[in-house]
Amino acid sequence: MWDPADYLAFADHRARPFHELVARVGARSPRRVVDLGCGPGNLTVTLAQRWPAAGVEALDSSPEMVAEARARGLAARVGDVAAWRPAEDTDVVITNAVLQWVPGHEELLRRWVAELPAGAWLAMQVPGNFAGPSHEILRELGAQLCPHVELRESPVLDPAGYAEVLGAAEVDAWETTYLQRLTGADPVLEWITGTALRPVRAALDDAAWAEFRERLAPRLRAAYPRRADGTTWFPFRRVFAVAHVR
């Protein structure tokens, strides 16, 4: 289950890649703009602001997230990104920090490019930090305390990989590592609680979850030490691709 409060705790850091992704979309007067994996809708509303004449379609697999998005005035609905098909008037598709959760999403991207109308834009961003200390520690501890939970090694491609997948369109692909300054006693733990730790939380009861966090916290503190000013640097790599359909 997604918790909008956990996810929004780092809203500024999570918003920056979204804005940098959308800035590369050159659509001027799209008819329909789609946000696949809209989350709580705090970023989706900026799409309506940029393209006020467009119809905005918002989709997310989490009822809790969709409820939050609807509270922001969006006509969001619960749905599976993997089952989504573009309407004939779909001119912009944004999928931000979503496809890492979708096995086989490379074929999904190929299908979307084939089904979108000529001139449409498809923009995607996924986290690329699965080899970072936070995820390595998580996988090691998960193998010890909850071996039945699958914690994937690297479910995403690099920019060249996505450029190849989207090669039927004109593609702009790149990566950025953000050096994020976090605050709080265990900021990296709180960050991954809203994302990477979701499968672990779903599989554990309250007592086991508390033990898991208690074991994980000191290892993350050692990997990401607090600085003299009380903040913590958290490098975070992200992979982007924008396709303009011919």
N, C-alpha and C positions, 0 to 999 in steps of 0.2 A: 504494500500500500504506500502510495506517495503521500507525503505530508507537506502541504504547501508552505507551512511555517518554516520547516527545516530548509526547504528549497530556497525560500526568499530571504533566509538569514544572510546570504551572501549575494543579494540581488545585484549590487553594483558590479561585482567581479563577473557574475554570470551574464550580465547584460552586454559587457563590452564586446565579446566575440560576435554576439548577435548583430550589434550595430555595425561592426566592421564587415560582416558578411553581407548584410543588406545594402550597405553603401556601394558594393560592387555590382548590384543589380541595376541594369540600365533601363528598365521599363519606364515609360512615360505616362501612358494612360491605360493601364491594364483593366480588363473587364472583371476578372475574378482573381483574388489573391488568396492563397491557401497557406495556412500555418499548420504543418503536420507535427504533432507533439507540442501543442500550444502551452502546456503547463498551466499555471494560474492566470495566464492571459496578460500579465503585466507588460510583456514585450509585443504581444499581438496587437494591442491597441495602437502601438506606434506605426504599424502597417496601415491601419485605417487613417491615421493622421497624415502619412506620406501620400497615400493614394485615396483621397476622400470619395472619389467617384466610383471606386471599385467595390464590388461585393466581397466581403471578407468571410472566408470559410475557415473554421478552427476545429481541430480534431485532437483528442488525447485519449489514451487508454485508461486513464485514472478518473473515476467518478469524482473523487475529491478535487482534483485539479480542474475538471470541467465545471464543477459547481463554483469554484473560485473565479474562473474565467467568465462565467455567466453573470456573476455578481458585478463584474466590470462592464456589463452591457454587451458582451459578445454572444453571438449565436453559436456557441460552442456545443459540440456533441461528443459523446463517448464513441470511440471507434478504434479499429486496429489499423495502424499505418500500413501494414503489409497487405491489407485487403483494399486499401483506398485506390480508386481509379479517378483520373482527372476528368472533369466535365469538359465539354467542347470549348467553353469560353475561358478556360483556365490559362492565364497568361503569366502568373508568377506562383512558384511553389517554394516555400521556405521550410526547411527541416533542420532545426538547430539543436544539437546535443541530444539526438534521438536515435539515429541509426545504429549506434553502438549496441543498442538493446535488441536489434533485429537481426537474427541469423540469416545469412544469405542476402544481405541488403544490396550487394553488388548487382544481382540480377534484377532487383526491384528498381534500382536506378536506371538500368538499361531499358526496362519496360516503360518507366515514366517518360524518358526521353523520346521513346518511340510513339507514345500515346499523346504527348503534348502537342498543341498546334505550332506551326511554324512561327518563329518570333518569340515564343515563350521562354521564360527564364526559370531555371531550377538551381537553387542555392542551398548548399548543405554544409554543416560544420559538425565535427565529432571530436571528443577529447582524444588526445594521442599520448596520454601519460601512463599507459598501462605497464610500461617498464620502469616507472618511477618508484622510489622507495615506499611511498604510501601503498601502492598496489602490491609490491613484492611482499611487504610485511603482512598485508591483509591476506594474501594467498597462503603464506606460510602458516599464519595463525589459524586461518580457516581450515587448512588441511589437518591441523591438530584437534581443533575443538568442534568443528562441524564439517567433517569430510563428505557428508552427503550433499552439501551445497556446492554447486558449480560456480567457481570464480574464474572467468575466462582469462587466458594469457594476453591475447591481443586481438580483439574482434574488429579492428579497423585497419584500413590501408594507409599508406603514405600518400602525399600529394600526387606522385607519379602514378600510383595505382589507381586513384580516382580519376585522373586525367585519361587513363587508358579505358576505364569502365565507361566514362562519359564521352568517349571519342567520337560518337556519331554527331555530337554538337560541338560548337566552339567552346573551349574550356579554359578557365582561369583557375589554377589550383596552387595552393601555397600552404605554409604552416607558420605558426607563430608560437613562441614560448613566452608566456606572460609571467613576470616575476611579481607575484601577488603578495602584498603585505597584509597579513591577517592579524587580528587582535583576539585576546581571550586566553584562558588558561590552556585549553586544548583545541586550538582553532582548526588544525588539520583533521583531527577526529570529527569535529562538528561539521566540517566541509563534506567529508566522505559519508557521514551519516545520512546526508540528504540525497546521496547518489549511489556510490559504489557499495555501501553497506546495506542497501535495501534488501537484497536477497538473503543476507545473513539475518537481519532483523525479522524477516518474514518467517524464517525457519526455526527461530528460537523462542522459548517462552521468556517471561520477564526476568527470571533469575539467571538463566543461561545468557541472556543478552547483556545483563549487567556485568556478569563475569567476563564476557568477551570484551566489552568496552574497557573494563578494568585492566585486562591483560594487554590490550592494544594501545592504550593511551601512553604508557611510558616509552614504548618502542617508537611511537610516532614523535614523541618529544625529543628523543635522542636523534632521530633522523632529521628533524626540523627544529633545531634549538631556538629558544626564544632569545631575541637580541637584547642589548642593554636597555633599549627604550621600551621594552615590553611587547614588541611586535615580533612576528614570525614571517620569514620569507618562505613562500610556497611556489616554486616553479611549476607552471602548468602549460603543457604543450597542447595545441589544438590544430586540427587539420581542416582546411577549407577547400571547397570547390564550387565554382559557379559555372553553369552550362547555359549557353544561349542556343536554343534549338534552331537549326537551319530550316 
